[in-house]
Amino acid sequence: MTTFVFLGAYSEVLGAGIKLTRFGQRVDLPPEIADETTLAGGLPCIPAEQFDAIGFTAEELRKYGPAAAHENAPPEFLAKKAQALQILHSIREGE
């Protein structure tokens, strides 16, 4: 299994016991589900190494992990979030 980091608000993989509820939540994905992260409609996750390189702090993820908290997040957090989403987009575009 490979560790990924969730970039969405809520996702569940029925039958796999995977339930993701917070931005920045780590999840170990089996290969068949990990492969689907590269496809539109797959789990919005990126590899943990790429997420970690962005530099989110534990405090930021604690405070702003819930999607509802993003509207009150500081510009620094939102810039990091945008960077993470750009990585996901690049992966899905095959870049």
Backbone as JSON Lines, residues from 0, in Angstrom:
{"i":0,"aa":"M","n":[0.84,-1.18,0.0],"ca":[0.0,0.0,0.0],"c":[0.88,1.24,0.0]}
{"i":1,"aa":"T","n":[0.34,2.3,-0.57],"ca":[1.03,3.57,-0.67],"c":[0.24,4.62,0.1]}
{"i":2,"aa":"T","n":[0.96,5.52,0.78],"ca":[0.29,6.57,1.54],"c":[-0.01,7.76,0.65]}
{"i":3,"aa":"F","n":[-1.27,8.18,0.69],"ca":[-1.75,9.34,-0.04],"c":[-2.34,10.32,0.96]}
{"i":4,"aa":"V","n":[-2.6,11.54,0.48],"ca":[-3.23,12.57,1.3],"c":[-4.46,13.08,0.56]}
{"i":5,"aa":"F","n":[-5.57,13.13,1.28],"ca":[-6.87,13.52,0.74],"c":[-6.97,15.03,0.61]}
{"i":6,"aa":"L","n":[-7.49,15.5,-0.53],"ca":[-7.63,16.94,-0.79],"c":[-9.07,17.39,-0.86]}
{"i":7,"aa":"G","n":[-10.01,16.53,-0.54],"ca":[-11.41,16.88,-0.66],"c":[-12.08,17.16,0.67]}
{"i":8,"aa":"A","n":[-13.41,17.12,0.64],"ca":[-14.22,17.37,1.83],"c":[-14.78,16.08,2.41]}
{"i":9,"aa":"Y","n":[-15.2,15.16,1.54],"ca":[-15.74,13.88,1.98],"c":[-15.71,12.9,0.82]}
{"i":10,"aa":"S","n":[-15.22,11.71,1.08],"ca":[-15.24,10.63,0.09],"c":[-15.25,9.32,0.83]}
{"i":11,"aa":"E","n":[-15.86,8.34,0.19],"ca":[-15.93,7.01,0.78],"c":[-15.78,6.0,-0.35]}
{"i":12,"aa":"V","n":[-15.0,4.94,-0.09],"ca":[-14.88,3.85,-1.05],"c":[-15.65,2.68,-0.45]}
{"i":13,"aa":"L","n":[-16.84,2.48,-0.97],"ca":[-17.7,1.42,-0.44],"c":[-17.04,0.07,-0.65]}
{"i":14,"aa":"G","n":[-17.12,-0.75,0.35],"ca":[-16.56,-2.09,0.28],"c":[-15.08,-2.16,0.61]}
{"i":15,"aa":"A","n":[-14.42,-1.0,0.7],"ca":[-13.0,-0.99,1.0],"c":[-12.71,-0.47,2.4]}
{"i":16,"aa":"G","n":[-13.76,0.0,3.08],"ca":[-13.57,0.52,4.43],"c":[-12.82,1.83,4.48]}
{"i":17,"aa":"I","n":[-12.85,2.59,3.4],"ca":[-12.14,3.87,3.34],"c":[-13.15,5.0,3.41]}
{"i":18,"aa":"K","n":[-12.99,5.85,4.42],"ca":[-13.86,7.02,4.6],"c":[-12.95,8.21,4.89]}
{"i":19,"aa":"L","n":[-13.01,9.21,4.03],"ca":[-12.16,10.39,4.14],"c":[-13.03,11.61,4.42]}
{"i":20,"aa":"T","n":[-12.69,12.36,5.46],"ca":[-13.57,13.45,5.9],"c":[-12.87,14.78,6.11]}
{"i":21,"aa":"R","n":[-11.55,14.84,5.92],"ca":[-10.8,16.08,6.19],"c":[-9.72,16.3,5.15]}
{"i":22,"aa":"F","n":[-9.59,17.53,4.72],"ca":[-8.46,17.9,3.87],"c":[-7.17,17.59,4.64]}
{"i":23,"aa":"G","n":[-6.23,16.95,3.99],"ca":[-4.96,16.62,4.63],"c":[-4.94,15.28,5.34]}
{"i":24,"aa":"Q","n":[-6.06,14.55,5.3],"ca":[-6.14,13.24,5.95],"c":[-5.29,12.24,5.17]}
{"i":25,"aa":"R","n":[-4.47,11.49,5.89],"ca":[-3.62,10.46,5.27],"c":[-4.38,9.15,5.18]}
{"i":26,"aa":"V","n":[-4.09,8.44,4.08],"ca":[-4.74,7.15,3.88],"c":[-3.79,6.23,3.1]}
{"i":27,"aa":"D","n":[-3.7,4.99,3.54],"ca":[-2.94,3.99,2.81],"c":[-3.88,3.33,1.81]}
{"i":28,"aa":"L","n":[-3.54,3.43,0.54],"ca":[-4.41,2.9,-0.51],"c":[-3.8,1.68,-1.17]}
{"i":29,"aa":"P","n":[-4.61,0.65,-1.39],"ca":[-4.13,-0.49,-2.15],"c":[-3.92,-0.06,-3.61]}
{"i":30,"aa":"P","n":[-3.08,-0.79,-4.36],"ca":[-2.73,-0.37,-5.73],"c":[-3.92,-0.09,-6.64]}
{"i":31,"aa":"E","n":[-4.97,-0.91,-6.58],"ca":[-6.09,-0.7,-7.5],"c":[-6.84,0.6,-7.21]}
{"i":32,"aa":"I","n":[-6.9,1.03,-5.97],"ca":[-7.55,2.3,-5.64],"c":[-6.58,3.46,-5.87]}
{"i":33,"aa":"A","n":[-5.31,3.25,-5.56],"ca":[-4.3,4.29,-5.8],"c":[-4.25,4.65,-7.28]}
{"i":34,"aa":"D","n":[-4.36,3.66,-8.15],"ca":[-4.34,3.93,-9.59],"c":[-5.49,4.84,-10.01]}
{"i":35,"aa":"E","n":[-6.62,4.71,-9.34],"ca":[-7.79,5.52,-9.68],"c":[-7.65,6.98,-9.29]}
{"i":36,"aa":"T","n":[-6.69,7.31,-8.41],"ca":[-6.49,8.71,-8.04],"c":[-6.01,9.53,-9.23]}
{"i":37,"aa":"T","n":[-5.47,8.87,-10.25],"ca":[-4.98,9.59,-11.42],"c":[-6.08,9.88,-12.43]}
{"i":38,"aa":"L","n":[-7.29,9.4,-12.14],"ca":[-8.4,9.57,-13.07],"c":[-9.41,10.58,-12.56]}
{"i":39,"aa":"A","n":[-10.01,11.33,-13.46],"ca":[-11.1,12.22,-13.07],"c":[-12.19,11.35,-12.46]}
{"i":40,"aa":"G","n":[-12.73,11.78,-11.33],"ca":[-13.74,11.0,-10.63],"c":[-13.16,10.06,-9.59]}
{"i":41,"aa":"G","n":[-11.83,9.87,-9.6],"ca":[-11.19,9.06,-8.58],"c":[-11.05,9.87,-7.29]}
{"i":42,"aa":"L","n":[-10.57,9.22,-6.25],"ca":[-10.35,9.95,-4.99],"c":[-9.43,11.12,-5.22]}
{"i":43,"aa":"P","n":[-9.77,12.3,-4.72],"ca":[-8.88,13.46,-4.87],"c":[-7.74,13.38,-3.86]}
{"i":44,"aa":"C","n":[-6.75,12.58,-4.19],"ca":[-5.6,12.35,-3.3],"c":[-4.31,12.49,-4.1]}
{"i":45,"aa":"I","n":[-3.26,12.94,-3.42],"ca":[-1.93,12.97,-4.03],"c":[-0.98,12.18,-3.13]}
{"i":46,"aa":"P","n":[0.14,11.71,-3.69],"ca":[1.1,10.99,-2.87],"c":[1.58,11.84,-1.69]}
{"i":47,"aa":"A","n":[1.75,11.2,-0.55],"ca":[2.13,11.9,0.68],"c":[3.43,12.69,0.52]}
{"i":48,"aa":"E","n":[4.38,12.15,-0.22],"ca":[5.67,12.86,-0.38],"c":[5.46,14.22,-1.04]}
{"i":49,"aa":"Q","n":[4.6,14.27,-2.05],"ca":[4.35,15.53,-2.74],"c":[3.58,16.49,-1.83]}
{"i":50,"aa":"F","n":[2.64,15.98,-1.07],"ca":[1.88,16.82,-0.14],"c":[2.81,17.39,0.92]}
{"i":51,"aa":"D","n":[3.66,16.54,1.49],"ca":[4.57,16.97,2.55],"c":[5.53,18.06,2.08]}
{"i":52,"aa":"A","n":[5.92,17.99,0.82],"ca":[6.87,18.97,0.27],"c":[6.27,20.37,0.23]}
{"i":53,"aa":"I","n":[4.95,20.49,0.25],"ca":[4.29,21.81,0.22],"c":[4.53,22.56,1.53]}
{"i":54,"aa":"G","n":[4.61,21.83,2.64],"ca":[4.94,22.47,3.91],"c":[3.78,22.83,4.81]}
{"i":55,"aa":"F","n":[2.65,22.13,4.68],"ca":[1.56,22.35,5.63],"c":[2.05,22.01,7.04]}
{"i":56,"aa":"T","n":[1.62,22.79,8.01],"ca":[1.96,22.47,9.4],"c":[0.84,21.62,10.0]}
{"i":57,"aa":"A","n":[1.16,20.9,11.07],"ca":[0.16,20.1,11.77],"c":[-0.96,21.0,12.28]}
{"i":58,"aa":"E","n":[-0.61,22.19,12.74],"ca":[-1.59,23.14,13.26],"c":[-2.55,23.59,12.14]}
{"i":59,"aa":"E","n":[-2.02,23.88,10.96],"ca":[-2.88,24.28,9.83],"c":[-3.87,23.17,9.5]}
{"i":60,"aa":"L","n":[-3.4,21.95,9.43],"ca":[-4.27,20.84,9.08],"c":[-5.3,20.57,10.17]}
{"i":61,"aa":"R","n":[-4.93,20.78,11.42],"ca":[-5.88,20.61,12.52],"c":[-6.99,21.66,12.42]}
{"i":62,"aa":"K","n":[-6.59,22.92,12.22],"ca":[-7.55,24.02,12.2],"c":[-8.38,24.08,10.92]}
{"i":63,"aa":"Y","n":[-7.76,23.77,9.79],"ca":[-8.41,23.99,8.51],"c":[-8.69,22.71,7.73]}
{"i":64,"aa":"G","n":[-8.58,21.56,8.39],"ca":[-8.89,20.29,7.74],"c":[-10.34,20.18,7.29]}
{"i":65,"aa":"P","n":[-11.3,20.58,8.15],"ca":[-12.7,20.52,7.71],"c":[-12.95,21.52,6.57]}
{"i":66,"aa":"A","n":[-13.66,21.1,5.56],"ca":[-13.9,21.97,4.39],"c":[-14.55,23.29,4.78]}
{"i":67,"aa":"A","n":[-15.43,23.27,5.77],"ca":[-16.11,24.49,6.19],"c":[-15.14,25.54,6.74]}
{"i":68,"aa":"A","n":[-13.99,25.1,7.23],"ca":[-13.01,26.02,7.8],"c":[-12.19,26.74,6.74]}
{"i":69,"aa":"H","n":[-12.24,26.28,5.5],"ca":[-11.41,26.88,4.46],"c":[-11.78,28.33,4.17]}
{"i":70,"aa":"E","n":[-13.06,28.67,4.33],"ca":[-13.46,30.04,4.03],"c":[-12.85,31.05,5.0]}
{"i":71,"aa":"N","n":[-12.43,30.6,6.18],"ca":[-11.8,31.48,7.17],"c":[-10.29,31.28,7.26]}
{"i":72,"aa":"A","n":[-9.75,30.47,6.37],"ca":[-8.32,30.17,6.41],"c":[-7.51,31.36,5.9]}
{"i":73,"aa":"P","n":[-6.3,31.52,6.43],"ca":[-5.44,32.62,5.98],"c":[-4.91,32.37,4.56]}
{"i":74,"aa":"P","n":[-4.48,33.42,3.89],"ca":[-3.99,33.29,2.52],"c":[-2.85,32.28,2.38]}
{"i":75,"aa":"E","n":[-2.02,32.15,3.39],"ca":[-0.89,31.21,3.32],"c":[-1.39,29.77,3.17]}
{"i":76,"aa":"F","n":[-2.42,29.42,3.95],"ca":[-3.0,28.08,3.86],"c":[-3.64,27.89,2.49]}
{"i":77,"aa":"L","n":[-4.4,28.88,2.05],"ca":[-5.09,28.76,0.77],"c":[-4.12,28.64,-0.39]}
{"i":78,"aa":"A","n":[-2.97,29.29,-0.31],"ca":[-1.95,29.17,-1.35],"c":[-1.38,27.76,-1.38]}
{"i":79,"aa":"K","n":[-1.16,27.17,-0.2],"ca":[-0.67,25.79,-0.13],"c":[-1.72,24.82,-0.67]}
{"i":80,"aa":"K","n":[-2.98,25.08,-0.32],"ca":[-4.07,24.24,-0.81],"c":[-4.12,24.3,-2.34]}
{"i":81,"aa":"A","n":[-4.01,25.49,-2.89],"ca":[-4.02,25.65,-4.35],"c":[-2.87,24.88,-4.98]}
{"i":82,"aa":"Q","n":[-1.72,24.89,-4.33],"ca":[-0.56,24.16,-4.83],"c":[-0.84,22.65,-4.83]}
{"i":83,"aa":"A","n":[-1.45,22.15,-3.76],"ca":[-1.8,20.73,-3.68],"c":[-2.79,20.35,-4.78]}
{"i":84,"aa":"L","n":[-3.78,21.19,-5.0],"ca":[-4.76,20.92,-6.05],"c":[-4.14,20.97,-7.44]}
{"i":85,"aa":"Q","n":[-3.15,21.83,-7.61],"ca":[-2.45,21.9,-8.9],"c":[-1.67,20.61,-9.14]}
{"i":86,"aa":"I","n":[-1.08,20.06,-8.08],"ca":[-0.38,18.77,-8.21],"c":[-1.36,17.69,-8.65]}
{"i":87,"aa":"L","n":[-2.55,17.65,-8.02],"ca":[-3.56,16.67,-8.41],"c":[-3.93,16.85,-9.88]}
{"i":88,"aa":"H","n":[-4.15,18.08,-10.29],"ca":[-4.51,18.37,-11.67],"c":[-3.4,17.9,-12.62]}
{"i":89,"aa":"S","n":[-2.16,18.18,-12.26],"ca":[-1.03,17.78,-13.11],"c":[-0.94,16.27,-13.23]}
{"i":90,"aa":"I","n":[-1.17,15.57,-12.13],"ca":[-1.16,14.1,-12.16],"c":[-2.25,13.58,-13.07]}
{"i":91,"aa":"R","n":[-3.42,14.16,-12.97],"ca":[-4.56,13.7,-13.76],"c":[-4.43,14.07,-15.24]}
{"i":92,"aa":"E","n":[-3.67,15.11,-15.52],"ca":[-3.44,15.5,-16.91],"c":[-2.25,14.76,-17.5]}
{"i":93,"aa":"G","n":[-1.57,13.95,-16.68],"ca":[-0.43,13.18,-17.16],"c":[0.85,13.97,-17.31]}
{"i":94,"aa":"E","n":[0.94,15.07,-16.57],"ca":[2.14,15.92,-16.67],"c":[3.24,15.42,-15.77]}
